[in-house]
Amino acid sequence: MAELQVSVVAADHEVWSGAARQIIARTTEGEIGILAGHEPVLAILAEGEVRVTTAEGQVVTAKADDGFLSVDNDVVTIVAGAAELV
């Protein structure tokens, strides 16, 4: 199965990065799910959880406030004003 390369960063530090199967994040338009091969997208994050299913099948959850999510060529970047692992 194809993988995503994911980075979750806060304004002042990296929260998590690595290979993932799936991302689910809350945006201002509602929840979005990202799998490998997803079309490029730029979305504004809403306050809430970002759930990352790693390549090994574990779920990593981060609380993110404000910011954006970018997807391009299986690279997902989540930048939040404040973020921390839950």
DSSP file (Angstrom, degrees, kcal/mol; ACC not computed):
  #  RESIDUE AA STRUCTURE BP1 BP2  ACC     N-H-->O    O-->H-N    N-H-->O    O-->H-N    TCO  KAPPA ALPHA  PHI   PSI    X-CA   Y-CA   Z-CA
    1    1 A M              0   0    0      0, 0.0     2,-0.0     0, 0.0     0, 0.0   0.000 360.0 360.0 360.0 137.9    0.0    0.0    0.0
    2    2 A A        -     0   0    0     34,-0.1    34,-0.3     1,-0.1     2,-0.3  -0.301 360.0-142.8 -66.8 153.5    1.3    3.5   -0.8
    3    3 A E        -     0   0    0     32,-0.1     2,-0.3    16,-0.0    18,-0.2  -0.818   4.5-132.6-121.0 158.4    2.2    5.7    2.0
    4    4 A L  E     -A   20   0A   0     16,-3.2    16,-2.3    -2,-0.3     2,-0.6  -0.814  15.9-136.2-100.7 146.8    2.0    9.4    2.9
    5    5 A Q  E     -Ab  19  75A   0     69,-2.7    71,-2.9    -2,-0.3     2,-0.4  -0.945  33.9-168.4-102.5 118.7    4.9   11.4    4.3
    6    6 A V  E     -Ab  18  76A   0     12,-3.0    12,-2.1    -2,-0.6     2,-0.4  -0.877  21.1-177.4-119.8 139.6    3.4   13.5    7.1
    7    7 A S  E     -Ab  17  77A   0     69,-2.1    71,-3.0    -2,-0.4     2,-0.5  -0.994   4.6-170.2-130.9 126.7    4.6   16.4    9.2
    8    8 A V  E     +Ab  16  78A   0      8,-3.3     7,-2.7    -2,-0.4     8,-1.8  -0.974  20.3 174.6-114.3 117.4    2.6   17.9   12.0
    9    9 A V  E     -Ab  14  79A   0     69,-3.1    71,-2.7    -2,-0.5     5,-0.2  -0.944  22.7-152.6-129.4 146.6    4.2   21.1   13.3
   10   10 A A        -     0   0    0      3,-3.2     3,-0.2    -2,-0.4    71,-0.2  -0.493  47.0 -89.6 -99.3 177.4    3.3   23.8   15.8
   11   11 A A  S    S+     0   0    0     70,-0.9    71,-0.1    69,-0.4    70,-0.1   0.815 124.7  24.0 -59.3 -30.9    4.5   27.3   15.5
   12   12 A D  S    S+     0   0    0      1,-0.2     2,-0.3    69,-0.2    -1,-0.2   0.432 125.8  17.1-120.5   0.3    7.6   26.6   17.6
   13   13 A H  S    S-     0   0    0     -3,-0.2    -3,-3.2    70,-0.0     2,-0.4  -0.992  73.7 -97.9-165.0 160.6    8.3   22.8   17.3
   14   14 A E  E     -A    9   0A   0     -2,-0.3    -5,-0.3    -5,-0.2     3,-0.1  -0.734  28.0-172.3 -84.1 131.6    7.6   19.6   15.3
   15   15 A V  E     -     0   0A   0     -7,-2.7     2,-0.3    -2,-0.4    -6,-0.2   0.875  64.6 -18.8 -91.0 -45.2    4.9   17.5   17.0
   16   16 A W  E     +A    8   0A   0     -8,-1.8    -8,-3.3    68,-0.0    -1,-0.4  -0.969  57.6 176.9-161.1 146.4    5.1   14.3   14.8
   17   17 A S  E     +A    7   0A   0     -2,-0.3     2,-0.3   -10,-0.2   -10,-0.2  -0.986  28.3  91.2-150.9 152.4    6.5   13.2   11.5
   18   18 A G  E    S-A    6   0A   0    -12,-2.1   -12,-3.0    -2,-0.3     2,-0.3  -0.965  70.1 -38.6 157.4-170.4    6.7    9.9    9.6
   19   19 A A  E     +A    5   0A   0     -2,-0.3    36,-1.5   -14,-0.2     2,-0.3  -0.624  56.2 179.6 -86.1 143.0    5.0    7.6    7.2
   20   20 A A  E     -AC   4  54A   0    -16,-2.3   -16,-3.2    34,-0.3    34,-0.3  -0.971  34.8-152.2-143.9 156.5    1.3    7.1    7.4
   21   21 A R  E    S+     0   0A   0     32,-3.2    15,-0.6    -2,-0.3     2,-0.3   0.765  84.2   6.4 -91.4 -34.5   -1.6    5.3    5.7
   22   22 A Q  E     -DC  35  53A   0     31,-1.3    31,-2.7    13,-0.1     2,-0.4  -0.997  54.1-158.6-154.3 147.7   -4.3    7.8    6.5
   23   23 A I  E     -DC  34  52A   0     11,-1.9    11,-2.9    -2,-0.3     2,-0.4  -0.995   6.3-172.8-127.8 137.2   -4.9   11.3    7.9
   24   24 A I  E     +DC  33  51A   0     27,-2.4    27,-3.2    -2,-0.4     2,-0.3  -0.993  16.9 166.7-128.2 125.7   -8.2   12.6    9.3
   25   25 A A  E     -DC  32  50A   0      7,-2.3     7,-2.7    -2,-0.4     2,-0.6  -0.960  35.4-119.7-138.1 153.8   -8.4   16.3   10.2
   26   26 A R  E     +D   31   0A   0     23,-0.7    20,-2.2    -2,-0.3     5,-0.2  -0.837  35.7 179.2 -95.0 124.8  -11.1   18.8   11.1
   27   27 A T  E >   -DC  30  45A   0      3,-2.0     3,-1.4    -2,-0.6    18,-0.2  -0.641  47.3 -97.7-114.0 175.7  -11.2   21.8    8.7
   28   28 A T  T 3  S+     0   0    0     16,-2.2    17,-0.1     1,-0.3     3,-0.1   0.689 127.3  50.0 -67.3 -16.2  -13.5   24.8    8.6
   29   29 A E  T 3  S-     0   0    0      1,-0.4    -1,-0.3    15,-0.3     2,-0.2   0.428 126.7 -87.5 -98.1  -1.8  -15.5   22.9    5.9
   30   30 A G  E <  S-D   27   0A   0     -3,-1.4    -3,-2.0     2,-0.0    -1,-0.4  -0.711  70.5 -25.8 121.9-176.1  -15.8   19.7    8.0
   31   31 A E  E     -D   26   0A   0     -5,-0.2     2,-0.4    -2,-0.2    -5,-0.2  -0.436  55.7-162.4 -73.7 145.1  -13.7   16.6    8.4
   32   32 A I  E     -D   25   0A   0     -7,-2.7    -7,-2.3    -2,-0.1     2,-0.4  -0.988   5.4-154.4-128.1 138.7  -11.3   15.5    5.6
   33   33 A G  E     -D   24   0A   0     -2,-0.4     2,-0.5    -9,-0.2    -9,-0.2  -0.935   9.7-161.0-111.7 136.0   -9.7   12.2    5.1
   34   34 A I  E     +D   23   0A   0    -11,-2.9   -11,-1.9    -2,-0.4     2,-0.3  -0.973  13.1 171.3-122.3 127.0   -6.5   11.9    3.2
   35   35 A L  E >   -D   22   0A   0     -2,-0.5     3,-1.6   -13,-0.2   -13,-0.1  -0.816  49.2 -72.2-121.2 166.0   -5.1    8.6    1.6
   36   36 A A  T 3  S+     0   0    0    -15,-0.6   -32,-0.1   -34,-0.3    -1,-0.1  -0.295 121.0  32.2 -56.0 141.8   -2.2    8.1   -0.7
   37   37 A G  T 3  S+     0   0    0      1,-0.3    -1,-0.3   -34,-0.1    36,-0.0   0.468  83.6 155.5  87.3   2.8   -2.9    9.5   -4.2
   38   38 A H    <   -     0   0    0     -3,-1.6    36,-0.4     1,-0.1    35,-0.3  -0.304  49.8-104.3 -62.8 144.4   -5.2   12.3   -2.9
   39   39 A E        -     0   0    0      1,-0.1    -1,-0.1    33,-0.1    32,-0.0  -0.313  49.8 -84.5 -61.5 151.0   -5.5   15.3   -5.1
   40   40 A P        +     0   0    0      0, 0.0     2,-0.3     0, 0.0    32,-0.2  -0.332  60.9 170.4 -57.7 140.1   -3.6   18.4   -4.0
   41   41 A V  E     -E   71   0A   0     30,-1.6    30,-2.6    -3,-0.1     2,-0.4  -0.993  29.2-159.4-152.5 149.9   -5.5   20.4   -1.5
   42   42 A L  E     +E   70   0A   0     -2,-0.3     2,-0.3    28,-0.2    28,-0.2  -0.987  24.8 174.6-130.2 121.7   -5.0   23.3    0.9
   43   43 A A  E     -E   69   0A   0     26,-2.6    26,-2.7    -2,-0.4     2,-0.5  -0.948  31.8-121.1-132.3 148.6   -7.5   23.5    3.8
   44   44 A I  E     -E   68   0A   0     -2,-0.3   -16,-2.2    24,-0.2   -15,-0.3  -0.773  34.1-128.2 -88.2 127.7   -7.9   25.7    6.8
   45   45 A L  E     -C   27   0A   0     22,-2.0   -18,-0.3    -2,-0.5     2,-0.3  -0.483  15.1-152.0 -75.5 143.7   -7.8   23.8   10.1
   46   46 A A  E     -     0   0A   0    -20,-2.2   -20,-0.2    -2,-0.2    18,-0.2  -0.731  42.2 -79.8-101.9 161.6  -10.5   24.2   12.7
   47   47 A E  E    S+     0   0A   0     -2,-0.3     2,-0.3    18,-0.1    18,-0.2  -0.427  91.1  74.5 -61.7 132.0   -9.8   23.5   16.4
   48   48 A G  E    S- F   0  64A   0     16,-2.1    16,-3.0    -2,-0.1     2,-0.3  -0.991  78.7 -33.1 158.4-162.1   -9.9   19.8   17.0
   49   49 A E  E     - F   0  63A   0     -2,-0.3   -23,-0.7    14,-0.2     2,-0.5  -0.644  31.2-156.4 -95.7 146.7   -8.0   16.5   16.5
   50   50 A V  E     -CF  25  62A   0     12,-2.8    12,-2.4    -2,-0.3     2,-0.5  -0.993  16.8-160.2-114.5 121.6   -5.8   15.4   13.7
   51   51 A R  E     -CF  24  61A   0    -27,-3.2   -27,-2.4    -2,-0.5     2,-0.5  -0.913   6.2-170.3-110.0 123.9   -5.7   11.6   13.6
   52   52 A V  E     -CF  23  60A   0      8,-3.1     8,-3.1    -2,-0.5     2,-0.8  -0.952  11.8-155.3-113.8 122.2   -2.8    9.9   11.8
   53   53 A T  E     -CF  22  59A   0    -31,-2.7   -32,-3.2    -2,-0.5   -31,-1.3  -0.880  26.8-140.1 -93.9 113.1   -2.8    6.2   11.1
   54   54 A T  E >   -C   20   0A   0      4,-3.2     3,-1.8    -2,-0.8   -34,-0.3  -0.100  24.5-101.2 -70.2 169.7    0.8    5.2   10.8
   55   55 A A  T 3  S+     0   0    0    -36,-1.5   -35,-0.1     1,-0.3    -1,-0.1   0.777 126.0  54.3 -60.6 -26.5    2.3    2.8    8.3
   56   56 A E  T 3  S-     0   0    0    -37,-0.3    -1,-0.3     2,-0.1   -36,-0.1   0.476 122.7-106.3 -86.8  -3.9    2.4    0.2   11.2
   57   57 A G  S <  S+     0   0    0     -3,-1.8     2,-0.2     1,-0.3    -2,-0.1   0.440  75.4 133.9  94.8   0.2   -1.4    0.7   11.9
   58   58 A Q        -     0   0    0     -5,-0.0    -4,-3.2     1,-0.0     2,-0.6  -0.521  52.4-129.2 -79.8 152.1   -1.0    2.7   15.1
   59   59 A V  E     -F   53   0A   0     -6,-0.2     2,-0.5    -2,-0.2    -6,-0.2  -0.913  18.9-167.3-107.0 124.3   -3.1    5.8   15.6
   60   60 A V  E     -F   52   0A   0     -8,-3.1    -8,-3.1    -2,-0.6     2,-0.5  -0.939   8.3-162.4-107.7 127.9   -1.4    9.0   16.6
   61   61 A T  E     -F   51   0A   0     -2,-0.5    25,-3.1   -10,-0.2     2,-0.4  -0.942   8.9-178.5-117.2 131.6   -3.7   11.8   17.8
   62   62 A A  E     -FG  50  85A   0    -12,-2.4   -12,-2.8    -2,-0.5     2,-0.6  -0.971  24.2-134.1-125.2 142.2   -2.7   15.5   18.0
   63   63 A K  E     -FG  49  84A   0     21,-3.0    21,-1.7    -2,-0.4     2,-0.4  -0.853  31.0-172.4 -91.7 126.4   -4.9   18.4   19.2
   64   64 A A  E     -FG  48  83A   0    -16,-3.0   -16,-2.1    -2,-0.6     2,-0.5  -0.971  13.6-163.7-126.6 136.7   -4.4   21.3   16.7
   65   65 A D  E     - G   0  82A   0     17,-2.5    16,-1.3    -2,-0.4    17,-1.3  -0.980  59.6 -25.4-120.8 124.5   -5.6   24.9   17.0
   66   66 A D  S    S+     0   0    0     -2,-0.5    15,-0.4    14,-0.2     2,-0.3   0.272  88.5  90.6  60.4 166.1   -5.7   27.1   13.9
   67   67 A G        -     0   0    0    -22,-0.3   -22,-2.0    13,-0.3     2,-0.3  -0.774  64.5 -80.2 116.2-158.3   -3.5   26.7   10.9
   68   68 A F  E     -EH  44  79A   0     11,-2.3    11,-2.5    -2,-0.3     2,-0.4  -0.943  16.3-136.0-147.6 165.8   -3.7   24.8    7.7
   69   69 A L  E     -EH  43  78A   0    -26,-2.7   -26,-2.6    -2,-0.3     2,-0.4  -0.993  20.0-168.6-126.1 131.2   -3.3   21.4    6.0
   70   70 A S  E     -EH  42  77A   0      7,-2.8     7,-2.5    -2,-0.4     2,-0.4  -0.979   4.2-173.0-124.7 134.9   -1.5   20.9    2.7
   71   71 A V  E     +EH  41  76A   0    -30,-2.6   -30,-1.6    -2,-0.4     2,-0.3  -0.996  17.6 149.7-127.1 128.5   -1.5   17.8    0.5
   72   72 A D  E >  S- H   0  75A   0      3,-1.9     3,-1.2    -2,-0.4   -33,-0.1  -0.850  71.4 -13.7-159.3 122.0    0.7   17.5   -2.6
   73   73 A N  T 3  S-     0   0    0    -35,-0.3     3,-0.1    -2,-0.3   -34,-0.1   0.895 126.7 -52.2  53.3  47.6    2.3   14.3   -4.1
   74   74 A D  T 3  S+     0   0    0    -36,-0.4   -69,-2.7     1,-0.2     2,-0.5   0.673 111.9 121.9  63.4  19.9    1.6   12.2   -1.0
   75   75 A V  E <   -bH   5  72A   0     -3,-1.2    -3,-1.9   -71,-0.2     2,-0.5  -0.968  43.5-167.9-111.4 120.6    3.3   14.7    1.2
   76   76 A V  E     -bH   6  71A   0    -71,-2.9   -69,-2.1    -2,-0.5     2,-0.5  -0.940   4.7-173.9-113.1 125.1    1.0   16.1    4.0
   77   77 A T  E     -bH   7  70A   0     -7,-2.5    -7,-2.8    -2,-0.5     2,-0.6  -0.978   2.9-171.5-119.5 124.9    2.0   19.1    6.0
   78   78 A I  E     -bH   8  69A   0    -71,-3.0   -69,-3.1    -2,-0.5     2,-0.5  -0.964   5.8-175.5-117.7 115.4   -0.1   20.2    8.9
   79   79 A V  E     +bH   9  68A   0    -11,-2.5   -11,-2.3    -2,-0.6     2,-0.3  -0.951   6.8 176.4-115.6 122.1    0.9   23.5   10.4
   80   80 A A        -     0   0    0    -71,-2.7   -69,-0.4    -2,-0.5   -13,-0.3  -0.920  39.5-130.9-125.8 150.0   -0.9   24.7   13.5
   81   81 A G  S    S+     0   0    0    -16,-1.3   -70,-0.9   -15,-0.4     2,-0.4   0.906 103.9   9.9 -61.1 -41.1   -0.5   27.8   15.8
   82   82 A A  E    S+G   65   0A   0    -17,-1.3   -17,-2.5   -16,-0.3     2,-0.3  -0.994  77.5 162.6-140.3 133.7   -0.6   25.3   18.7
   83   83 A A  E     +G   64   0A   0     -2,-0.4     2,-0.3   -19,-0.2   -19,-0.2  -0.994   4.5 168.1-151.0 145.6   -0.4   21.6   18.6
   84   84 A E  E     -G   63   0A   0    -21,-1.7   -21,-3.0    -2,-0.3     2,-0.2  -0.987  39.1 -99.7-154.4 151.5    0.3   18.7   21.0
   85   85 A L  E      G   62   0A   0     -2,-0.3   -23,-0.3   -23,-0.3   -25,-0.0  -0.486 360.0 360.0 -71.2 143.3    0.0   15.0   21.1
   86   86 A V              0   0    0    -25,-3.1   -24,-0.2    -2,-0.2    -1,-0.1   0.385 360.0 360.0 -99.5 360.0   -3.0   13.7   23.0
